[in-house]
Amino acid sequence: MTTLQIPATILAQSQPQGGGLSGILMIVAMIAIFYFFMIRPQSKKQKEIKKAREALTKGDRVVTAGGIYGKIRSINEGDNTFMVEIAPDVQIKVGRDSIYPAGTETPKEEKK
């Protein structure tokens, strides 16, 4: 046998690879896992946050995306913003998308 015949005989002896269906099923299973464990819970959480933002009213305690706690003083539906009082006579204008309900508990001061 020559050196050119050896690779040809190895290729001739190898069996064709099956499993086309099992490969497709594996990909479908991976997509389903991603959907049920990552995409679906995230969309549920986003819907809950959106519902909580729509329920915010004047006087509610909130926290901004930057971590600033305050109380809603006014709501401007025209440009979807809130005026949030963060200290006595100190108000900031915050977009609706960057505010979260803070619950009923006020932020605690650290002890020194």
C-alpha positions as CSV (number, residue, x, y, z in Angstrom):
1,M,0.0,0.0,0.0
2,T,1.1,3.5,-0.7
3,T,0.7,6.4,1.5
4,L,-2.2,7.7,-0.6
5,Q,-4.1,4.5,-0.2
6,I,-4.0,4.5,3.6
7,P,-6.2,7.6,4.1
8,A,-8.6,6.3,1.4
9,T,-9.0,2.9,3.2
10,I,-9.6,4.6,6.6
11,L,-12.3,6.8,5.1
12,A,-13.9,3.8,3.4
13,Q,-13.9,1.9,6.7
14,S,-15.5,4.7,8.7
15,Q,-19.3,4.4,9.1
16,P,-21.5,7.4,8.1
17,Q,-22.6,9.5,11.1
18,G,-26.3,9.2,11.9
19,G,-27.9,11.2,14.6
20,G,-29.3,14.1,12.6
21,L,-32.5,13.8,14.5
22,S,-30.9,13.6,17.9
23,G,-28.8,16.8,17.1
24,I,-32.0,18.7,16.2
25,L,-33.8,17.5,19.4
26,M,-30.8,18.6,21.5
27,I,-30.9,22.1,20.1
28,V,-34.7,22.3,20.6
29,A,-34.2,21.1,24.2
30,M,-31.6,23.8,24.8
31,I,-33.9,26.5,23.4
32,A,-36.7,25.3,25.7
33,I,-34.4,25.3,28.7
34,F,-33.3,28.9,27.9
35,Y,-36.9,30.0,27.5
36,F,-38.3,28.5,30.7
37,F,-35.3,29.3,33.0
38,M,-34.2,32.7,31.7
39,I,-36.5,34.5,29.3
40,R,-39.9,33.7,30.8
41,P,-39.0,34.6,34.4
42,Q,-37.4,37.9,33.3
43,S,-40.5,38.9,31.3
44,K,-42.7,38.1,34.3
45,K,-40.5,40.3,36.6
46,Q,-40.6,43.2,34.0
47,K,-44.4,43.0,33.9
48,E,-44.6,43.2,37.8
49,I,-42.2,46.2,37.9
50,K,-44.3,47.9,35.2
51,K,-47.5,47.3,37.1
52,A,-45.9,48.6,40.3
53,R,-44.7,51.8,38.5
54,E,-48.2,52.4,37.1
55,A,-49.6,52.1,40.6
56,L,-47.3,54.8,42.1
57,T,-49.2,57.8,43.5
58,K,-48.3,61.0,45.2
59,G,-46.8,60.4,48.6
60,D,-45.4,56.9,47.9
61,R,-41.8,56.1,49.0
62,V,-39.6,55.3,46.1
63,V,-35.9,54.5,45.2
64,T,-34.3,55.6,42.0
65,A,-32.1,53.4,39.8
66,G,-29.1,55.4,41.3
67,G,-30.1,54.4,44.9
68,I,-31.6,57.7,46.0
69,Y,-34.6,57.3,48.4
70,G,-37.4,59.8,48.4
71,K,-41.1,60.5,48.3
72,I,-43.2,61.3,45.2
73,R,-44.4,64.9,45.3
74,S,-45.9,65.2,41.9
75,I,-46.5,63.1,38.7
76,N,-46.2,64.5,35.2
77,E,-48.0,62.2,32.8
78,G,-47.0,64.3,29.8
79,D,-43.3,63.4,29.9
80,N,-43.6,60.4,32.2
81,T,-41.6,61.9,35.1
82,F,-41.9,62.2,38.8
83,M,-40.9,65.0,41.1
84,V,-39.2,63.2,44.1
85,E,-38.4,64.9,47.4
86,I,-35.2,63.5,48.7
87,A,-34.8,66.0,51.6
88,P,-36.9,68.8,53.0
89,D,-37.3,71.4,50.2
90,V,-35.0,69.4,47.8
91,Q,-36.8,67.9,44.8
92,I,-35.4,66.1,41.7
93,K,-37.1,65.2,38.5
94,V,-36.8,61.5,37.8
95,G,-38.0,59.5,34.7
96,R,-40.7,56.8,35.2
97,D,-38.3,54.1,33.9
98,S,-35.7,54.7,36.5
99,I,-37.8,54.6,39.7
100,Y,-38.9,51.6,41.9
101,P,-41.3,51.3,44.8
102,A,-39.3,51.3,48.1
103,G,-42.0,49.8,50.2
104,T,-43.2,51.2,53.5
105,E,-39.9,51.1,55.4
106,T,-37.8,54.3,55.5
107,P,-34.1,54.0,54.9
108,K,-32.2,53.6,58.1
109,E,-29.3,55.8,59.1
110,E,-26.0,54.1,59.8
111,K,-24.8,54.2,63.4
112,K,-21.4,55.8,63.9
